[in-house]
């Protein structure tokens, strides 16, 4: 039966409510744009809700590489008792830890503060393009189909869905089609921290620590870790405990079990360790089929920790992420392509709109993982051109699908960095909409940089 399509109009539309999308929408709303944020799921926040530590906020020297709206979200969590802290992990960099249950409440508060309209349970199924300009997107939900028009669009889908549908050039994984594995983060409560630290001190051969040449030796790093008092411990897949257990089939193949605090009150930690390789997350069937295997790995991981790691004997399974964690799918080919050399050398750009500081981090099958730190524990800049897909005039792309080589993507994909690029994209889109700029390339870069500085973003002053 034929039906008439509904239509809605905004200044800025953000597709994807993950870490990057919430910042893009908040930034656009902060600068007066009538902003819509839509997501196919039931909530906003993405991996921030999983409990995994937030990487990319602080470099290995302890210098903050992000600010602005990220700092505002952290302050919101802190006001609600959900900010654990920022701390050096004495492995490769620093982490920020927040309680994911509090983040679930803090993110909608931030969006409401800046007048962002939300549309959840909504899938963007088609894009209307005319002469390189996105004139609208067709979305589907229980209200059936709606054509949403806007002056500016921002693709924060993680998979470059809007850019790809609109015909922009995209790349996926490595040249042979290889993709980083998908994971499912889980949490355990009731950790006895002193027992865990005693085990770390007695059995350092099992721990990943002191990998950054900027840091001191392994023994001193362990002392520093324990002195700080945060249970941020990564068990090495090549260490005897995990290697022996993988060989016997007691635990799945993995490069690490990475533990990060999420609540001091509940003595709760998140565990990042599960992995299924050879999954193309843009193929819904493949992604769906990975869930049963990942949930089995979660339960195996719980049993392994309780049986083998002191401090976990009396700990309890506390929950799992509500969605599968995806490290890598499509990425756009932008006006600038961020390279691994840009990142590892800590390169700075005159048109930088955000900073990254996470190591080049490319997970592989089984125990394989590439980890290359940024030079001297510093930061690198992300140029504005990384957000602009070739061939399109009014679409910006932020998050893990922005423009970069596989190595560039391997560092810039983490949450701290994607939140910073999200704020930059949202600010740029709002300025373009307000000034009537048809092409995002026409926005004077120094005007954008100055506005970001005024909003507290970190663009200067780091190594």
Secondary structure as the mmCIF struct_conf table of DSSP 4:
data_model
#
loop_
_struct_conf.conf_type_id
_struct_conf.id
_struct_conf.beg_label_comp_id
_struct_conf.beg_label_asym_id
_struct_conf.beg_label_seq_id
_struct_conf.end_label_comp_id
_struct_conf.end_label_asym_id
_struct_conf.end_label_seq_id
HELX_LH_PP_P HELX_LH_PP_P1 UNK A 4 UNK A 5
STRN STRN1 UNK A 6 UNK A 15
BEND BEND1 UNK A 18 UNK A 18
HELX_RH_AL_P HELX_RH_AL_P1 UNK A 19 UNK A 30
TURN_TY1_P TURN_TY1_P1 UNK A 31 UNK A 32
STRN STRN2 UNK A 35 UNK A 38
BEND BEND2 UNK A 40 UNK A 44
HELX_RH_3T_P HELX_RH_3T_P1 UNK A 46 UNK A 49
TURN_TY1_P TURN_TY1_P2 UNK A 50 UNK A 51
STRN STRN3 UNK A 54 UNK A 54
BEND BEND3 UNK A 56 UNK A 57
STRN STRN4 UNK A 58 UNK A 58
TURN_TY1_P TURN_TY1_P3 UNK A 60 UNK A 61
BEND BEND4 UNK A 62 UNK A 62
STRN STRN5 UNK A 64 UNK A 64
TURN_TY1_P TURN_TY1_P4 UNK A 68 UNK A 68
HELX_RH_AL_P HELX_RH_AL_P2 UNK A 69 UNK A 79
TURN_TY1_P TURN_TY1_P5 UNK A 80 UNK A 81
STRN STRN6 UNK A 83 UNK A 88
BEND BEND5 UNK A 90 UNK A 93
STRN STRN7 UNK A 94 UNK A 98
HELX_RH_AL_P HELX_RH_AL_P3 UNK A 100 UNK A 113
TURN_TY1_P TURN_TY1_P6 UNK A 114 UNK A 115
STRN STRN8 UNK A 117 UNK A 119
BEND BEND6 UNK A 121 UNK A 121
STRN STRN9 UNK A 123 UNK A 130
TURN_TY1_P TURN_TY1_P7 UNK A 131 UNK A 132
STRN STRN10 UNK A 133 UNK A 141
TURN_TY1_P TURN_TY1_P8 UNK A 142 UNK A 143
STRN STRN11 UNK A 144 UNK A 155
BEND BEND7 UNK A 157 UNK A 159
HELX_RH_AL_P HELX_RH_AL_P4 UNK A 161 UNK A 165
TURN_TY1_P TURN_TY1_P9 UNK A 166 UNK A 167
STRN STRN12 UNK A 170 UNK A 172
BEND BEND8 UNK A 173 UNK A 174
TURN_TY1_P TURN_TY1_P10 UNK A 175 UNK A 176
HELX_LH_PP_P HELX_LH_PP_P2 UNK A 180 UNK A 181
STRN STRN13 UNK A 182 UNK A 183
STRN STRN14 UNK A 186 UNK A 189
HELX_RH_AL_P HELX_RH_AL_P5 UNK A 193 UNK A 202
HELX_RH_3T_P HELX_RH_3T_P2 UNK A 204 UNK A 206
STRN STRN15 UNK A 207 UNK A 207
BEND BEND9 UNK A 212 UNK A 212
TURN_TY1_P TURN_TY1_P11 UNK A 213 UNK A 214
BEND BEND10 UNK A 215 UNK A 215
HELX_RH_AL_P HELX_RH_AL_P6 UNK A 218 UNK A 228
TURN_TY1_P TURN_TY1_P12 UNK A 229 UNK A 229
STRN STRN16 UNK A 233 UNK A 236
TURN_TY1_P TURN_TY1_P13 UNK A 237 UNK A 238
BEND BEND11 UNK A 239 UNK A 239
HELX_RH_AL_P HELX_RH_AL_P7 UNK A 240 UNK A 248
TURN_TY1_P TURN_TY1_P14 UNK A 249 UNK A 249
BEND BEND12 UNK A 250 UNK A 251
BEND BEND13 UNK A 255 UNK A 255
STRN STRN17 UNK A 256 UNK A 263
TURN_TY1_P TURN_TY1_P15 UNK A 264 UNK A 267
STRN STRN18 UNK A 268 UNK A 272
STRN STRN19 UNK A 276 UNK A 276
BEND BEND14 UNK A 278 UNK A 278
TURN_TY1_P TURN_TY1_P16 UNK A 281 UNK A 282
BEND BEND15 UNK A 283 UNK A 283
HELX_RH_AL_P HELX_RH_AL_P8 UNK A 284 UNK A 308
BEND BEND16 UNK A 309 UNK A 309
TURN_TY1_P TURN_TY1_P17 UNK A 310 UNK A 311
TURN_TY1_P TURN_TY1_P18 UNK A 313 UNK A 314
STRN STRN20 UNK A 316 UNK A 320
BEND BEND17 UNK A 322 UNK A 323
STRN STRN21 UNK A 325 UNK A 325
BEND BEND18 UNK A 329 UNK A 329
STRN STRN22 UNK A 330 UNK A 332
STRN STRN23 UNK A 334 UNK A 334
BEND BEND19 UNK A 335 UNK A 336
STRN STRN24 UNK A 338 UNK A 338
HELX_RH_AL_P HELX_RH_AL_P9 UNK A 340 UNK A 344
TURN_TY1_P TURN_TY1_P19 UNK A 345 UNK A 346
TURN_TY1_P TURN_TY1_P20 UNK A 350 UNK A 351
STRN STRN25 UNK A 352 UNK A 356
BEND BEND20 UNK A 358 UNK A 358
HELX_LH_PP_P HELX_LH_PP_P3 UNK A 359 UNK A 359
STRN STRN26 UNK A 360 UNK A 363
BEND BEND21 UNK A 365 UNK A 365
TURN_TY1_P TURN_TY1_P21 UNK A 366 UNK A 367
STRN STRN27 UNK A 369 UNK A 372
HELX_LH_PP_P HELX_LH_PP_P4 UNK A 373 UNK A 374
HELX_RH_3T_P HELX_RH_3T_P3 UNK A 375 UNK A 377
STRN STRN28 UNK A 380 UNK A 383
HELX_RH_3T_P HELX_RH_3T_P4 UNK A 384 UNK A 387
STRN STRN29 UNK A 388 UNK A 389
TURN_TY1_P TURN_TY1_P22 UNK A 390 UNK A 391
BEND BEND22 UNK A 393 UNK A 394
STRN STRN30 UNK A 395 UNK A 397
BEND BEND23 UNK A 399 UNK A 399
TURN_TY1_P TURN_TY1_P23 UNK A 400 UNK A 401
BEND BEND24 UNK A 402 UNK A 403
STRN STRN31 UNK A 404 UNK A 404
HELX_RH_AL_P HELX_RH_AL_P10 UNK A 406 UNK A 412
TURN_TY1_P TURN_TY1_P24 UNK A 413 UNK A 413
BEND BEND25 UNK A 414 UNK A 414
HELX_RH_AL_P HELX_RH_AL_P11 UNK A 415 UNK A 435
TURN_TY1_P TURN_TY1_P25 UNK A 436 UNK A 436
BEND BEND26 UNK A 438 UNK A 439
HELX_RH_3T_P HELX_RH_3T_P5 UNK A 440 UNK A 442
BEND BEND27 UNK A 443 UNK A 443
HELX_RH_AL_P HELX_RH_AL_P12 UNK A 445 UNK A 454
TURN_TY1_P TURN_TY1_P26 UNK A 455 UNK A 456
BEND BEND28 UNK A 460 UNK A 461
#
